[in-house]
């Protein structure tokens, strides 16, 4: 009976992946950057295949990035509302 596994998990994850002095890179920031880079690559290829201009790509992509961050901030604020 002494060798039973505990029935709980201690979730203690350090959000920082890398420390350089007082600067740190957190895992969720890195994942956001990777996701935006991949989406920019895919969306740019779709825009080229459809024959649309680079100016259209820039305006649509940055509108999407800004609206994504704004929406995620609003959802986080509303879910943590006290």
C-alpha positions as CSV (number, residue, x, y, z in Angstrom):
1,X,0.0,0.0,0.0
2,X,3.0,2.3,0.4
3,X,3.6,2.5,-3.4
4,X,0.3,4.0,-4.5
5,X,0.5,7.0,-6.7
6,X,-1.0,10.3,-5.3
7,X,-4.5,11.2,-6.5
8,X,-3.5,14.8,-7.4
9,X,-1.2,16.6,-9.7
10,X,0.8,19.6,-8.6
11,X,0.7,22.1,-11.5
12,X,3.7,24.4,-11.0
13,X,4.9,25.4,-14.4
14,X,7.4,28.3,-14.8
15,X,6.0,30.5,-17.6
16,X,9.5,31.8,-18.5
17,X,11.4,29.7,-21.0
18,X,14.5,31.9,-21.2
19,X,16.0,34.6,-18.9
20,X,18.5,37.1,-20.2
21,X,19.2,39.5,-17.4
22,X,15.9,41.1,-16.5
23,X,14.4,40.1,-19.9
24,X,12.5,36.9,-20.2
25,X,10.8,35.0,-23.0
26,X,7.6,33.3,-21.9
27,X,6.2,30.2,-23.6
28,X,2.8,31.7,-24.4
29,X,4.4,34.8,-26.1
30,X,6.6,32.5,-28.1
31,X,3.6,30.4,-29.2
32,X,1.7,33.6,-30.2
33,X,4.6,34.7,-32.3
34,X,4.9,31.3,-34.0
35,X,1.2,31.1,-34.7
36,X,1.2,34.6,-36.2
37,X,4.2,33.8,-38.3
38,X,2.6,30.6,-39.6
39,X,-0.7,32.3,-40.3
40,X,1.1,35.1,-42.2
41,X,2.9,32.6,-44.3
42,X,-0.3,30.7,-45.2
43,X,-2.4,33.8,-45.7
44,X,0.3,35.3,-48.0
45,X,0.4,32.2,-50.2
46,X,-3.4,32.3,-50.4
47,X,-3.4,36.0,-51.4
48,X,-0.7,35.4,-54.1
49,X,-2.7,32.4,-55.5
50,X,-5.8,34.6,-55.7
51,X,-3.9,37.4,-57.4
52,X,-4.5,40.0,-54.7
53,X,-2.0,42.8,-53.9
54,X,0.6,43.1,-51.1
55,X,-1.2,46.2,-49.9
56,X,-4.4,44.1,-49.4
57,X,-2.5,41.5,-47.6
58,X,-0.9,44.0,-45.2
59,X,-4.2,45.7,-44.3
60,X,-6.2,42.5,-43.9
61,X,-3.5,40.7,-41.9
62,X,-2.8,43.6,-39.5
63,X,-6.5,44.1,-39.0
64,X,-6.7,40.4,-38.0
65,X,-3.7,40.6,-35.7
66,X,-5.0,43.7,-33.9
67,X,-8.6,42.4,-33.6
68,X,-7.2,39.0,-32.3
69,X,-5.2,40.7,-29.5
70,X,-8.1,43.1,-28.7
71,X,-10.6,40.3,-28.5
72,X,-8.3,38.0,-26.4
73,X,-7.7,40.9,-23.9
74,X,-11.4,41.6,-23.6
75,X,-12.2,37.9,-23.0
76,X,-9.4,37.7,-20.4
77,X,-10.7,40.8,-18.6
78,X,-14.3,39.7,-18.7
79,X,-13.5,36.2,-17.4
80,X,-11.4,37.6,-14.5
81,X,-13.9,40.3,-13.6
82,X,-14.3,40.5,-9.8
